Amino acid sequence: MHDLTHYLSFINLRDIIDIAIVAILIYFILNLIRNTRAEQVFKGIIILLAFMLISQFFQLYTINWIFSKLITGGLLALIIVFQPELRRGLEFLGRTSSIKNNFGSDQEKIPAVVIEICNAVGSLSRQKIGALIIIERKVGLTEIIETGTKINGNVSSGLLINIFIPNTPLHDGAVIIKGPVVLAAACFLPLSDSKAISKELGTRHRAGIGISERSDCLSIMVSEETGQISTASDGVISRYLDLETLEQLLLEIYRPDINDGSSILNKLKKWSEGNEK
């Protein structure tokens, strides 16, 4: 007990802040790579480090040299292989704008836009017409928009429904919405390679999850087989949503300043992650 008190006497406020920052960084990294291919590689790196320490402890110099060279030479390879994850992390650090800026001074338009989106999703769900709608938030989706056809029209249920009608020119792909404007349609999205995604989900859902892994957007998916409504955020999919929940979720995203602490998005994520386990 005396020795513990002796060591604690050398710890000052600067050390506590240093440890706290490191702990936050580790938590951020683990949260960033969760349910991605980087998670398995990270576990492999931890095992390699453990073997290197063991070989060093037992003075197995040849094995220790091999492991140290593998780790040193592998850092550059990891940067190349996991460029999407690194980019996602840097984008997260660089987010400074707010989705409110997408509406500018037209904050009164938010409820009407939400109702139009919900009406379109409800109609598409009842008709079992597949749809993929992306709500842009803080991270811009310019690269995604350039893969599709620019619309730049006001959000309306009629426009969204007509876009996704089968066998029309723009039905195959995603619609990108920013604030009260439909920016583009027929956009191509990156597919998620997460092992946690259910096998019964098709390309549309995997694309919606994939773009949510690479940005802070909200993906809204309508299944053409069942008409079920799903959303994806931060790589986590929430399924079997009703229109009331979707409306509350959109209002929460468009108006983060009125969040009362009982975030619907966080509840959906926790519920979905619990079901995956």
C-alpha positions as CSV (number, residue, x, y, z in Angstrom):
1,M,0.0,0.0,0.0
2,H,2.9,2.3,0.9
3,D,4.5,1.6,-2.5
4,L,1.3,2.4,-4.3
5,T,1.0,5.7,-2.5
6,H,4.6,6.4,-3.4
7,Y,4.1,5.9,-7.1
8,L,0.8,7.9,-7.1
9,S,2.6,10.9,-5.6
10,F,4.5,11.2,-8.9
11,I,1.3,11.5,-11.0
12,N,0.2,15.1,-11.7
13,L,-2.7,16.7,-13.6
14,R,-0.7,16.6,-16.8
15,D,-0.2,12.8,-16.6
16,I,-4.0,12.3,-16.0
17,I,-4.8,14.5,-19.1
18,D,-2.2,12.5,-21.1
19,I,-3.7,9.2,-20.1
20,A,-7.3,10.4,-20.8
21,I,-6.4,11.6,-24.3
22,V,-4.7,8.3,-25.2
23,A,-7.8,6.4,-23.8
24,I,-10.1,8.5,-25.9
25,L,-8.0,8.0,-29.1
26,I,-8.0,4.2,-28.5
27,Y,-11.8,4.2,-28.0
28,F,-12.2,6.3,-31.2
29,I,-10.0,3.9,-33.3
30,L,-11.8,0.8,-32.0
31,N,-15.2,2.4,-32.7
32,L,-14.1,3.5,-36.2
33,I,-13.0,0.0,-37.2
34,R,-15.8,-2.0,-35.6
35,N,-17.6,-4.4,-38.0
36,T,-15.1,-3.6,-40.7
37,R,-12.3,-5.6,-42.3
38,A,-9.8,-3.5,-40.3
39,E,-11.1,-5.0,-37.1
40,Q,-9.7,-8.5,-37.9
41,V,-6.4,-7.1,-39.1
42,F,-6.2,-5.0,-35.9
43,K,-6.6,-8.2,-33.9
44,G,-3.8,-9.8,-35.9
45,I,-1.5,-6.9,-35.2
46,I,-2.2,-7.3,-31.4
47,I,-1.3,-11.0,-31.7
48,L,1.9,-10.2,-33.5
49,L,2.9,-7.6,-30.9
50,A,2.2,-10.1,-28.1
51,F,4.4,-12.7,-29.8
52,M,7.1,-10.1,-30.2
53,L,7.0,-9.3,-26.5
54,I,7.1,-12.9,-25.6
55,S,10.1,-13.6,-27.9
56,Q,11.8,-10.6,-26.4
57,F,11.2,-11.8,-22.8
58,F,12.6,-15.3,-23.6
59,Q,15.4,-13.8,-25.6
60,L,14.4,-15.5,-28.9
61,Y,16.3,-13.0,-30.9
62,T,15.7,-14.5,-34.4
63,I,12.0,-14.7,-33.9
64,N,11.9,-11.2,-32.3
65,W,13.8,-9.8,-35.4
66,I,11.3,-11.4,-37.8
67,F,8.3,-10.0,-35.9
68,S,9.8,-6.5,-35.6
69,K,10.5,-6.4,-39.4
70,L,7.0,-7.7,-40.2
71,I,5.4,-4.9,-38.1
72,T,7.7,-2.2,-39.4
73,G,7.3,-3.1,-43.1
74,G,3.6,-3.7,-42.7
75,L,2.8,-0.1,-41.6
76,L,3.0,1.2,-45.2
77,A,0.9,-1.7,-46.5
78,L,-1.8,-1.0,-43.8
79,I,-2.0,2.7,-44.9
80,I,-2.6,1.6,-48.5
81,V,-5.1,-1.2,-47.7
82,F,-7.1,0.7,-45.2
83,Q,-7.2,4.1,-46.9
84,P,-11.1,4.2,-46.7
85,E,-11.1,3.7,-43.0
86,L,-8.3,6.4,-42.5
87,R,-10.2,8.8,-44.8
88,R,-13.4,8.2,-42.8
89,G,-11.5,9.0,-39.6
90,L,-10.0,12.2,-41.0
91,E,-13.4,13.3,-42.3
92,F,-14.9,12.8,-38.9
93,L,-12.2,15.0,-37.3
94,G,-12.8,17.7,-40.0
95,R,-16.5,18.0,-39.6
96,T,-17.2,21.6,-38.6
97,S,-20.4,22.5,-40.5
98,S,-24.0,21.7,-39.4
99,I,-26.8,20.3,-41.4
100,K,-28.8,23.4,-40.5
101,N,-26.6,25.2,-43.0
102,N,-28.2,23.1,-45.7
103,F,-31.4,25.0,-45.1
104,G,-29.8,28.4,-44.5
105,S,-32.5,30.7,-43.2
106,D,-35.3,28.5,-44.3
107,Q,-35.6,26.5,-41.1
108,E,-39.4,26.6,-41.4
109,K,-39.1,24.3,-44.5
110,I,-37.8,21.4,-42.4
111,P,-41.2,19.8,-41.3
112,A,-42.5,20.1,-44.9
113,V,-39.4,18.4,-46.3
114,V,-39.6,15.6,-43.8
115,I,-43.3,15.0,-44.6
116,E,-42.6,14.9,-48.3
117,I,-39.8,12.3,-47.8
118,C,-42.0,10.2,-45.5
119,N,-44.9,10.3,-47.9
120,A,-42.7,9.1,-50.7
121,V,-41.2,6.4,-48.6
122,G,-44.6,5.3,-47.4
123,S,-46.0,5.1,-51.0
124,L,-43.0,3.2,-52.3
125,S,-43.2,0.8,-49.3
126,R,-46.9,0.1,-50.0
127,Q,-46.2,-0.5,-53.7
128,K,-43.1,-2.6,-52.9
129,I,-41.0,-0.4,-55.1
130,G,-37.3,-0.5,-54.2
131,A,-35.7,2.8,-53.2
132,L,-32.4,4.1,-51.8
133,I,-32.4,7.7,-50.5
134,I,-29.3,9.3,-49.0
135,I,-29.6,12.3,-46.7
136,E,-26.4,14.3,-46.8
137,R,-25.3,15.8,-43.5
138,K,-22.0,17.3,-42.6
139,V,-19.7,15.3,-44.9
140,G,-20.2,16.3,-48.6
141,L,-21.0,13.6,-51.2
142,T,-19.8,15.4,-54.3
143,E,-17.9,12.4,-55.6
144,I,-21.1,10.3,-55.3
145,I,-23.2,12.9,-56.9
146,E,-20.9,13.0,-59.9
147,T,-21.7,9.4,-60.6
148,G,-25.4,10.1,-61.2
149,T,-27.7,12.6,-62.9
150,K,-28.0,16.0,-61.3
151,I,-31.5,17.1,-60.5
152,N,-31.3,20.2,-58.2
153,G,-35.0,20.2,-57.6
154,N,-37.1,20.8,-54.5
155,V,-37.9,17.7,-52.4
156,S,-41.4,16.5,-53.1
157,S,-43.0,13.1,-52.7
158,G,-44.1,13.1,-56.4
159,L,-40.5,13.6,-57.6
160,L,-39.1,10.9,-55.4
161,I,-41.8,8.4,-56.3
162,N,-41.4,9.0,-60.0
163,I,-37.6,8.6,-59.8
164,F,-37.9,5.1,-58.4
165,I,-40.7,3.8,-60.7
166,P,-39.3,0.6,-62.3
167,N,-37.9,0.8,-65.8
168,T,-37.6,4.6,-65.8
169,P,-34.1,6.1,-66.6
170,L,-33.2,7.1,-63.0
171,H,-34.8,4.3,-61.0
172,D,-31.6,2.3,-60.7
173,G,-29.3,3.9,-58.1
174,A,-29.5,6.3,-55.2
175,V,-31.1,9.7,-54.7
176,I,-29.0,12.3,-52.8
177,I,-30.9,14.9,-50.8
178,K,-29.2,17.9,-49.2
179,G,-31.5,20.1,-47.1
180,P,-34.7,20.8,-49.1
181,V,-33.1,19.9,-52.5
182,V,-32.8,16.7,-54.4
183,L,-29.3,17.0,-55.7
184,A,-29.0,13.9,-57.9
185,A,-30.4,10.5,-58.8
186,A,-29.1,7.2,-60.2
187,C,-26.0,7.6,-58.2
188,F,-23.6,4.7,-57.6
189,L,-22.6,3.9,-54.0
190,P,-19.8,1.9,-52.5
191,L,-20.8,-1.5,-51.2
192,S,-20.1,-2.5,-47.6
193,D,-17.8,-5.5,-47.0
194,S,-18.9,-5.9,-43.4
195,K,-19.3,-9.5,-42.3
196,A,-22.0,-8.5,-39.9
197,I,-24.6,-7.8,-42.6
198,S,-27.4,-10.4,-42.9
199,K,-27.2,-12.7,-45.9
200,E,-30.8,-11.9,-46.8
201,L,-30.0,-8.3,-47.5
202,G,-29.3,-7.4,-51.1
203,T,-27.2,-4.9,-53.0
204,R,-29.4,-1.9,-52.2
205,H,-29.1,-2.4,-48.5
206,R,-25.4,-3.2,-48.7
207,A,-24.9,0.1,-50.7
208,G,-26.9,2.1,-48.1
209,I,-24.7,0.7,-45.3
210,G,-21.5,1.2,-47.4
211,I,-22.0,4.9,-47.9
212,S,-23.0,5.4,-44.2
213,E,-19.6,3.8,-43.3
214,R,-17.8,6.4,-45.4
215,S,-19.7,9.5,-44.3
216,D,-22.2,10.7,-41.7
217,C,-25.2,10.5,-44.0
218,L,-28.5,8.7,-43.3
219,S,-29.4,6.0,-45.8
220,I,-33.1,5.1,-46.2
221,M,-33.8,1.8,-48.0
222,V,-37.1,0.4,-49.2
223,S,-37.1,-3.3,-50.0
224,E,-38.8,-4.2,-53.3
225,E,-39.5,-7.8,-52.1
226,T,-41.2,-7.0,-48.8
227,G,-41.7,-3.2,-48.8
228,Q,-39.9,-3.0,-45.5
229,I,-38.3,0.3,-44.5
230,S,-34.7,0.4,-43.2
231,T,-32.1,3.1,-42.4
232,A,-28.4,3.0,-42.0
233,S,-26.1,5.3,-40.1
234,D,-22.4,4.9,-39.2
235,G,-22.4,1.5,-40.8
236,V,-25.3,0.2,-38.6
237,I,-28.6,-0.8,-40.2
238,S,-32.0,-0.5,-38.5
239,R,-34.8,-2.6,-40.0
240,Y,-38.6,-2.8,-39.9
241,L,-39.1,0.9,-39.2
242,D,-42.6,2.5,-39.4
243,L,-43.3,5.9,-40.9
244,E,-43.7,7.6,-37.5
245,T,-40.3,6.5,-36.4
246,L,-38.8,7.6,-39.7
247,E,-40.4,11.0,-39.4
248,Q,-39.0,11.5,-35.8
249,L,-35.6,10.3,-37.0
250,L,-35.5,12.8,-39.9
251,L,-36.6,15.7,-37.6
252,E,-33.9,14.8,-35.2
253,I,-31.3,14.8,-37.9
254,Y,-32.4,18.0,-39.5
255,R,-32.8,19.7,-36.1
256,P,-30.1,18.4,-33.8
257,D,-30.4,21.5,-31.6
258,I,-33.8,20.3,-30.3
259,N,-32.6,16.8,-29.3
260,D,-33.8,16.2,-25.8
261,G,-31.1,13.6,-25.1
262,S,-33.3,10.6,-25.9
263,S,-31.8,10.3,-29.4
264,I,-33.9,8.0,-31.7
265,L,-30.9,7.4,-33.9
266,N,-28.8,6.2,-30.9
267,K,-31.7,4.0,-29.7
268,L,-32.0,2.4,-33.1
269,K,-28.3,1.8,-33.3
270,K,-28.2,0.1,-29.9
271,W,-31.2,-2.0,-30.7
272,S,-29.7,-3.1,-34.1
273,E,-26.3,-3.8,-32.6
274,G,-28.0,-5.9,-29.8
275,N,-29.8,-8.0,-32.4
276,E,-26.6,-8.6,-34.4
277,K,-25.0,-10.0,-31.3
